Amino acid sequence: MKESGNTTQEAFPGQVHQAPGGGILVSKLDEVINWARANSLWPLVFGTSCCAIEMMSTAAPKYDWSRFGFEVARATPRQADVIIIAGTIVNKMAPVLKRLYDQMPDPKYVVAMGACATSGGPFFYNTYSVVKGADHVIPVDVYIAGCPPRPEALIHALIALQDKIKAGGRIDKIRIEKQ
């Protein structure tokens, strides 16, 4: 403890000392790591229905999701950071989705794209074989409404996911709705 005048100050364990030359260099390593994670996401595509067509067009040259940091889609969950669920999830496919999610390294993120992935879909909702949303199988970070949602909605959702990662994961669920 240091005493200065009438006040007593405790030494802060992470105190930054002046660098030679009088300048102070302060950097938060967590912010740098989160920035790097957010700008180099590798998606794993889980396309089971018509939303997968819109997802594929998002990776094509017209929309080019790689310019936003979502590089080439991975064929293995062990190299992926985010799984994009695009389409209907049936009961027989739910264990496969759970296994893929479990094989992804941490931190991992999930995007549910379209009405079928978010809530079971408008056409198959009352069907006995359809799971009523991906969040019944794995935790979902971003929900995208639409049947099917446009490629711009997927890009908007991925940018919202980047913002969540840059904030250190402090944002809860993200819902992207049609305007």
CYANA upper distance limits for C-alpha pairs under 8 A (distance plus 0.5 A):
  1 MET  CA      8 THR  CA      7.25
  1 MET  CA      9 GLN  CA      6.27
  1 MET  CA     10 GLU  CA      5.17
  1 MET  CA     11 ALA  CA      6.56
  2 LYS  CA      8 THR  CA      6.38
  2 LYS  CA      9 GLN  CA      5.79
  2 LYS  CA     10 GLU  CA      6.92
  2 LYS  CA     11 ALA  CA      7.91
  3 GLU  CA      7 THR  CA      6.59
  3 GLU  CA      8 THR  CA      5.11
  3 GLU  CA      9 GLN  CA      6.77
  4 SER  CA      8 THR  CA      6.83
  4 SER  CA      9 GLN  CA      8.04
 11 ALA  CA     15 GLN  CA      8.05
 16 VAL  CA     24 ILE  CA      8.07
 16 VAL  CA     26 VAL  CA      7.89
 17 HIS  CA     24 ILE  CA      7.71
 18 GLN  CA     22 GLY  CA      6.49
 18 GLN  CA     23 GLY  CA      6.63
 18 GLN  CA     24 ILE  CA      5.72
 18 GLN  CA     25 LEU  CA      8.45
 19 ALA  CA     23 GLY  CA      5.97
 19 ALA  CA     24 ILE  CA      6.04
 19 ALA  CA     25 LEU  CA      7.63
 28 LYS  CA     32 VAL  CA      7.18
 29 LEU  CA     33 ILE  CA      6.70
 30 ASP  CA     34 ASN  CA      6.55
 30 ASP  CA    168 GLY  CA      8.46
 31 GLU  CA     35 TRP  CA      6.52
 31 GLU  CA    166 LYS  CA      7.41
 31 GLU  CA    168 GLY  CA      8.11
 32 VAL  CA     36 ALA  CA      6.72
 33 ILE  CA     37 ARG  CA      6.65
 34 ASN  CA     38 ALA  CA      6.49
 34 ASN  CA    165 ILE  CA      6.43
 34 ASN  CA    166 LYS  CA      5.53
 34 ASN  CA    167 ALA  CA      8.15
 34 ASN  CA    168 GLY  CA      6.94
 35 TRP  CA     39 ASN  CA      6.72
 35 TRP  CA    165 ILE  CA      8.02
 35 TRP  CA    166 LYS  CA      5.90
 36 ALA  CA     40 SER  CA      6.77
 37 ARG  CA     41 LEU  CA      6.85
 37 ARG  CA    165 ILE  CA      7.79
 38 ALA  CA     69 GLY  CA      8.13
 38 ALA  CA    161 LEU  CA      8.32
 38 ALA  CA    162 GLN  CA      5.24
 38 ALA  CA    163 ASP  CA      7.98
 38 ALA  CA    165 ILE  CA      6.14
 38 ALA  CA    166 LYS  CA      6.68
 39 ASN  CA     68 PHE  CA      7.61
 39 ASN  CA     69 GLY  CA      5.23
 39 ASN  CA     70 PHE  CA      7.90
 39 ASN  CA    162 GLN  CA      7.55
 40 SER  CA     69 GLY  CA      5.38
 40 SER  CA     70 PHE  CA      6.56
 40 SER  CA     71 GLU  CA      7.48
 41 LEU  CA     69 GLY  CA      6.64
 41 LEU  CA     70 PHE  CA      5.51
 41 LEU  CA     71 GLU  CA      7.26
 41 LEU  CA     80 ALA  CA      8.08
 41 LEU  CA     81 ASP  CA      6.24
 41 LEU  CA     82 VAL  CA      7.25
 42 TRP  CA     70 PHE  CA      6.14
 42 TRP  CA     71 GLU  CA      6.18
 42 TRP  CA     72 VAL  CA      7.12
 42 TRP  CA     73 ALA  CA      6.59
 42 TRP  CA     74 ARG  CA      7.06
 42 TRP  CA     79 GLN  CA      7.78
 42 TRP  CA     80 ALA  CA      5.47
 42 TRP  CA     81 ASP  CA      5.77
 42 TRP  CA     82 VAL  CA      6.85
 43 PRO  CA     70 PHE  CA      7.24
 43 PRO  CA     71 GLU  CA      8.00
 43 PRO  CA     72 VAL  CA      7.87
 43 PRO  CA     73 ALA  CA      5.49
 43 PRO  CA     74 ARG  CA      6.55
 43 PRO  CA     80 ALA  CA      5.94
 43 PRO  CA     81 ASP  CA      6.51
 43 PRO  CA     82 VAL  CA      5.29
 43 PRO  CA     83 ILE  CA      6.06
 43 PRO  CA     84 ILE  CA      7.27
 44 LEU  CA     73 ALA  CA      6.15
 44 LEU  CA     74 ARG  CA      5.66
 44 LEU  CA     75 ALA  CA      7.04
 44 LEU  CA     76 THR  CA      7.63
 44 LEU  CA     77 PRO  CA      6.86
 44 LEU  CA     80 ALA  CA      6.07
 44 LEU  CA     81 ASP  CA      7.99
 44 LEU  CA     82 VAL  CA      6.62
 44 LEU  CA     83 ILE  CA      5.11
 44 LEU  CA     84 ILE  CA      6.74
 45 VAL  CA     73 ALA  CA      7.22
 45 VAL  CA     74 ARG  CA      7.98
 45 VAL  CA     75 ALA  CA      8.37
 45 VAL  CA     83 ILE  CA      6.38
 45 VAL  CA     84 ILE  CA      5.63
 45 VAL  CA     85 ILE  CA      7.09
 45 VAL  CA     86 ALA  CA      8.16
 46 PHE  CA     52 ALA  CA      8.34
 46 PHE  CA     83 ILE  CA      7.38
 46 PHE  CA     84 ILE  CA      6.36
 46 PHE  CA     85 ILE  CA      5.34
 46 PHE  CA     86 ALA  CA      6.55
 46 PHE  CA     87 GLY  CA      8.45
 47 GLY  CA     51 CYS  CA      7.56
 47 GLY  CA     52 ALA  CA      5.11
 47 GLY  CA     84 ILE  CA      8.23
 47 GLY  CA     85 ILE  CA      6.57
 47 GLY  CA     86 ALA  CA      5.14
 47 GLY  CA     87 GLY  CA      6.29
 48 THR  CA     52 ALA  CA      7.10
 48 THR  CA     85 ILE  CA      8.48
 48 THR  CA     86 ALA  CA      6.76
 48 THR  CA     87 GLY  CA      5.27
 48 THR  CA     88 THR  CA      6.49
 48 THR  CA     89 ILE  CA      7.80
 49 SER  CA     53 ILE  CA      8.37
 49 SER  CA     86 ALA  CA      7.15
 49 SER  CA     87 GLY  CA      4.80
 49 SER  CA     88 THR  CA      6.52
 50 CYS  CA     54 GLU  CA      7.85
 50 CYS  CA     86 ALA  CA      8.18
 50 CYS  CA     87 GLY  CA      6.85
 50 CYS  CA    148 PRO  CA      7.37
 51 CYS  CA     55 MET  CA      6.78
 51 CYS  CA     86 ALA  CA      5.53
 51 CYS  CA     87 GLY  CA      5.95
 51 CYS  CA    113 MET  CA      7.50
 51 CYS  CA    114 GLY  CA      6.89
 51 CYS  CA    147 CYS  CA      7.91
 51 CYS  CA    148 PRO  CA      5.68
 51 CYS  CA    149 PRO  CA      7.58
 52 ALA  CA     56 MET  CA      6.57
 52 ALA  CA     86 ALA  CA      5.70
 52 ALA  CA     87 GLY  CA      7.11
 53 ILE  CA     57 SER  CA      6.84
 54 GLU  CA     58 THR  CA      6.87
 54 GLU  CA    148 PRO  CA      7.72
 54 GLU  CA    149 PRO  CA      7.77
 54 GLU  CA    150 ARG  CA      6.90
 54 GLU  CA    151 PRO  CA      6.25
 55 MET  CA     59 ALA  CA      7.39
 55 MET  CA     86 ALA  CA      7.82
 55 MET  CA    151 PRO  CA      6.95
 55 MET  CA    154 LEU  CA      7.84
 56 MET  CA     60 ALA  CA      7.07
 57 SER  CA     62 LYS  CA      8.15
 57 SER  CA     63 TYR  CA      7.67
 57 SER  CA    151 PRO  CA      7.34
 58 THR  CA     62 LYS  CA      8.01
 58 THR  CA     63 TYR  CA      5.66
 58 THR  CA     64 ASP  CA      6.54
 58 THR  CA     65 TRP  CA      6.57
 58 THR  CA    151 PRO  CA      5.63
 58 THR  CA    152 GLU  CA      8.22
 58 THR  CA    154 LEU  CA      7.99
 58 THR  CA    155 ILE  CA      7.94
 59 ALA  CA     63 TYR  CA      7.00
 59 ALA  CA     64 ASP  CA      5.47
 59 ALA  CA     65 TRP  CA      5.76
 59 ALA  CA     66 SER  CA      7.65
 60 ALA  CA     64 ASP  CA      5.83
 60 ALA  CA     65 TRP  CA      8.27
 63 TYR  CA    151 PRO  CA      7.83
 63 TYR  CA    152 GLU  CA      8.31
 65 TRP  CA     69 GLY  CA      7.49
 65 TRP  CA     70 PHE  CA      6.14
 65 TRP  CA     71 GLU  CA      7.74
 65 TRP  CA    155 ILE  CA      7.35
 66 SER  CA     70 PHE  CA      5.08
 66 SER  CA     71 GLU  CA      5.12
 66 SER  CA     72 VAL  CA      7.65
 67 ARG  CA     71 GLU  CA      8.48
 68 PHE  CA    159 ILE  CA      8.11
 74 ARG  CA     79 GLN  CA      7.03
 74 ARG  CA     80 ALA  CA      6.57
 76 THR  CA     80 ALA  CA      7.41
 77 PRO  CA    100 LEU  CA      6.44
 77 PRO  CA    101 TYR  CA      7.80
 77 PRO  CA    103 GLN  CA      6.37
 77 PRO  CA    104 MET  CA      5.44
 77 PRO  CA    105 PRO  CA      8.45
 78 ARG  CA    103 GLN  CA      6.40
 78 ARG  CA    104 MET  CA      5.46
 78 ARG  CA    105 PRO  CA      6.70
 79 GLN  CA    104 MET  CA      7.63
 79 GLN  CA    105 PRO  CA      8.07
 80 ALA  CA    104 MET  CA      6.77
 80 ALA  CA    105 PRO  CA      7.96
 80 ALA  CA    108 LYS  CA      8.43
 81 ASP  CA    104 MET  CA      7.45
 81 ASP  CA    105 PRO  CA      7.61
 81 ASP  CA    106 ASP  CA      8.18
 81 ASP  CA    107 PRO  CA      7.43
 81 ASP  CA    108 LYS  CA      5.55
 81 ASP  CA    109 TYR  CA      6.83
 82 VAL  CA    108 LYS  CA      6.16
 82 VAL  CA    109 TYR  CA      5.02
 82 VAL  CA    110 VAL  CA      6.01
 82 VAL  CA    111 VAL  CA      7.79
 83 ILE  CA    101 TYR  CA      8.17
 83 ILE  CA    108 LYS  CA      8.42
 83 ILE  CA    109 TYR  CA      6.93
 83 ILE  CA    110 VAL  CA      5.50
 83 ILE  CA    111 VAL  CA      6.74
 84 ILE  CA    110 VAL  CA      6.59
 84 ILE  CA    111 VAL  CA      5.28
 84 ILE  CA    112 ALA  CA      6.63
 84 ILE  CA    113 MET  CA      7.37
 85 ILE  CA    110 VAL  CA      8.01
 85 ILE  CA    111 VAL  CA      6.60
 85 ILE  CA    112 ALA  CA      5.44
 85 ILE  CA    113 MET  CA      6.31
 85 ILE  CA    117 ALA  CA      6.83
 85 ILE  CA    134 ALA  CA      8.29
 86 ALA  CA    112 ALA  CA      6.99
 86 ALA  CA    113 MET  CA      5.39
 86 ALA  CA    114 GLY  CA      6.96
 86 ALA  CA    116 CYS  CA      8.34
 86 ALA  CA    117 ALA  CA      6.70
 87 GLY  CA    113 MET  CA      7.60
 87 GLY  CA    114 GLY  CA      7.22
 87 GLY  CA    115 ALA  CA      8.40
 87 GLY  CA    116 CYS  CA      5.93
 87 GLY  CA    117 ALA  CA      5.88
 88 THR  CA    116 CYS  CA      5.26
 88 THR  CA    117 ALA  CA      6.09
 88 THR  CA    120 GLY  CA      7.12
 88 THR  CA    121 GLY  CA      7.68
 88 THR  CA    130 VAL  CA      7.64
 88 THR  CA    131 VAL  CA      8.31
 89 ILE  CA     93 MET  CA      6.58
 89 ILE  CA     94 ALA  CA      6.88
 89 ILE  CA    116 CYS  CA      7.82
 89 ILE  CA    117 ALA  CA      7.10
 89 ILE  CA    120 GLY  CA      8.03
 89 ILE  CA    130 VAL  CA      6.51
 89 ILE  CA    131 VAL  CA      6.14
 89 ILE  CA    133 GLY  CA      8.00
 89 ILE  CA    134 ALA  CA      7.63
 90 VAL  CA     94 ALA  CA      6.84
 90 VAL  CA    129 SER  CA      5.99
 90 VAL  CA    130 VAL  CA      4.82
 90 VAL  CA    131 VAL  CA      6.02
 91 ASN  CA     95 PRO  CA      8.28
 91 ASN  CA    129 SER  CA      5.95
 91 ASN  CA    130 VAL  CA      6.36
 91 ASN  CA    131 VAL  CA      6.47
 92 LYS  CA     96 VAL  CA      8.24
 93 MET  CA     97 LEU  CA      6.81
 94 ALA  CA     98 LYS  CA      6.72
 94 ALA  CA    131 VAL  CA      8.15
 94 ALA  CA    137 VAL  CA      6.93
 95 PRO  CA     99 ARG  CA      6.59
 96 VAL  CA    100 LEU  CA      6.69
 97 LEU  CA    101 TYR  CA      6.67
 97 LEU  CA    137 VAL  CA      8.13
 97 LEU  CA    138 ILE  CA      8.47
 98 LYS  CA    102 ASP  CA      6.64
 98 LYS  CA    137 VAL  CA      6.89
 98 LYS  CA    138 ILE  CA      6.86
 99 ARG  CA    103 GLN  CA      6.75
100 LEU  CA    104 MET  CA      7.09
101 TYR  CA    138 ILE  CA      7.88
104 MET  CA    108 LYS  CA      7.07
109 TYR  CA    140 VAL  CA      7.80
109 TYR  CA    141 ASP  CA      6.72
110 VAL  CA    139 PRO  CA      7.56
110 VAL  CA    140 VAL  CA      5.43
110 VAL  CA    141 ASP  CA      5.79
110 VAL  CA    142 VAL  CA      7.07
111 VAL  CA    140 VAL  CA      6.63
111 VAL  CA    141 ASP  CA      6.49
111 VAL  CA    142 VAL  CA      5.24
111 VAL  CA    143 TYR  CA      6.56
111 VAL  CA    144 ILE  CA      8.12
111 VAL  CA    157 ALA  CA      8.42
112 ALA  CA    117 ALA  CA      5.80
112 ALA  CA    118 THR  CA      6.17
112 ALA  CA    134 ALA  CA      7.24
112 ALA  CA    140 VAL  CA      7.13
112 ALA  CA    141 ASP  CA      8.45
112 ALA  CA    142 VAL  CA      6.70
112 ALA  CA    143 TYR  CA      5.47
112 ALA  CA    144 ILE  CA      6.68
113 MET  CA    117 ALA  CA      6.31
113 MET  CA    118 THR  CA      7.29
113 MET  CA    143 TYR  CA      6.76
113 MET  CA    144 ILE  CA      5.35
113 MET  CA    145 ALA  CA      7.41
113 MET  CA    146 GLY  CA      8.44
113 MET  CA    149 PRO  CA      7.72
113 MET  CA    154 LEU  CA      7.90
114 GLY  CA    118 THR  CA      6.73
114 GLY  CA    121 GLY  CA      8.34
114 GLY  CA    143 TYR  CA      8.32
114 GLY  CA    144 ILE  CA      6.10
114 GLY  CA    145 ALA  CA      5.67
114 GLY  CA    146 GLY  CA      5.49
114 GLY  CA    147 CYS  CA      5.99
114 GLY  CA    148 PRO  CA      5.96
114 GLY  CA    149 PRO  CA      6.30
115 ALA  CA    119 SER  CA      6.21
115 ALA  CA    120 GLY  CA      6.95
115 ALA  CA    121 GLY  CA      5.09
115 ALA  CA    122 PRO  CA      7.37
115 ALA  CA    144 ILE  CA      8.25
115 ALA  CA    145 ALA  CA      6.31
115 ALA  CA    146 GLY  CA      6.15
115 ALA  CA    147 CYS  CA      6.14
115 ALA  CA    148 PRO  CA      7.80
116 CYS  CA    120 GLY  CA      4.73
116 CYS  CA    121 GLY  CA      4.09
116 CYS  CA    122 PRO  CA      7.69
116 CYS  CA    124 PHE  CA      8.30
116 CYS  CA    132 LYS  CA      8.30
116 CYS  CA    133 GLY  CA      7.29
116 CYS  CA    147 CYS  CA      8.39
117 ALA  CA    121 GLY  CA      7.61
117 ALA  CA    132 LYS  CA      8.39
117 ALA  CA    133 GLY  CA      5.70
117 ALA  CA    134 ALA  CA      5.97
118 THR  CA    132 LYS  CA      7.98
118 THR  CA    133 GLY  CA      5.02
118 THR  CA    134 ALA  CA      6.47
118 THR  CA    135 ASP  CA      7.94
118 THR  CA    143 TYR  CA      6.85
118 THR  CA    144 ILE  CA      7.93
118 THR  CA    145 ALA  CA      7.99
119 SER  CA    125 TYR  CA      8.13
119 SER  CA    132 LYS  CA      5.41
119 SER  CA    133 GLY  CA      4.59
119 SER  CA    134 ALA  CA      7.99
120 GLY  CA    124 PHE  CA      6.87
120 GLY  CA    125 TYR  CA      5.43
120 GLY  CA    130 VAL  CA      6.90
120 GLY  CA    131 VAL  CA      6.46
120 GLY  CA    132 LYS  CA      4.59
120 GLY  CA    133 GLY  CA      5.57
121 GLY  CA    125 TYR  CA      5.87
121 GLY  CA    132 LYS  CA      8.31
124 PHE  CA    130 VAL  CA      7.20
125 TYR  CA    130 VAL  CA      7.37
125 TYR  CA    132 LYS  CA      7.28
126 ASN  CA    130 VAL  CA      8.40
131 VAL  CA    136 HIS  CA      7.77
132 LYS  CA    136 HIS  CA      7.56
133 GLY  CA    137 VAL  CA      8.36
134 ALA  CA    138 ILE  CA      6.69
134 ALA  CA    139 PRO  CA      8.08
134 ALA  CA    140 VAL  CA      7.53
135 ASP  CA    139 PRO  CA      5.65
135 ASP  CA    140 VAL  CA      6.07
140 VAL  CA    173 LYS  CA      8.10
141 ASP  CA    161 LEU  CA      8.19
141 ASP  CA    172 ASP  CA      8.00
141 ASP  CA    173 LYS  CA      5.81
141 ASP  CA    174 ILE  CA      6.81
142 VAL  CA    157 ALA  CA      7.20
142 VAL  CA    161 LEU  CA      7.45
142 VAL  CA    173 LYS  CA      6.55
142 VAL  CA    174 ILE  CA      5.16
142 VAL  CA    175 ARG  CA      6.40
142 VAL  CA    176 ILE  CA      8.04
143 TYR  CA    157 ALA  CA      8.31
143 TYR  CA    173 LYS  CA      8.29
143 TYR  CA    174 ILE  CA      6.63
143 TYR  CA    175 ARG  CA      5.26
143 TYR  CA    176 ILE  CA      6.52
144 ILE  CA    149 PRO  CA      7.57
144 ILE  CA    153 ALA  CA      7.57
144 ILE  CA    154 LEU  CA      7.65
144 ILE  CA    157 ALA  CA      7.43
144 ILE  CA    175 ARG  CA      6.56
144 ILE  CA    176 ILE  CA      5.20
144 ILE  CA    177 GLU  CA      6.82
145 ALA  CA    149 PRO  CA      6.90
145 ALA  CA    175 ARG  CA      8.09
145 ALA  CA    176 ILE  CA      6.52
145 ALA  CA    177 GLU  CA      5.55
145 ALA  CA    178 LYS  CA      7.07
146 GLY  CA    150 ARG  CA      8.26
146 GLY  CA    177 GLU  CA      7.88
146 GLY  CA    178 LYS  CA      7.35
149 PRO  CA    153 ALA  CA      6.61
149 PRO  CA    154 LEU  CA      7.75
150 ARG  CA    154 LEU  CA      7.34
151 PRO  CA    155 ILE  CA      6.82
152 GLU  CA    156 HIS  CA      6.56
153 ALA  CA    157 ALA  CA      6.59
153 ALA  CA    176 ILE  CA      7.63
154 LEU  CA    158 LEU  CA      6.65
155 ILE  CA    159 ILE  CA      6.67
156 HIS  CA    160 ALA  CA      6.68
156 HIS  CA    176 ILE  CA      8.29
157 ALA  CA    161 LEU  CA      6.66
157 ALA  CA    174 ILE  CA      8.49
157 ALA  CA    176 ILE  CA      6.90
158 LEU  CA    162 GLN  CA      6.73
159 ILE  CA    163 ASP  CA      6.83
160 ALA  CA    164 LYS  CA      6.79
160 ALA  CA    174 ILE  CA      7.95
161 LEU  CA    165 ILE  CA      6.75
161 LEU  CA    174 ILE  CA      8.36
162 GLN  CA    166 LYS  CA      6.62
163 ASP  CA    167 ALA  CA      6.64
164 LYS  CA    168 GLY  CA      7.04
164 LYS  CA    169 GLY  CA      5.68
164 LYS  CA    170 ARG  CA      7.27
164 LYS  CA    171 ILE  CA      6.14
165 ILE  CA    169 GLY  CA      5.60
167 ALA  CA    171 ILE  CA      7.74
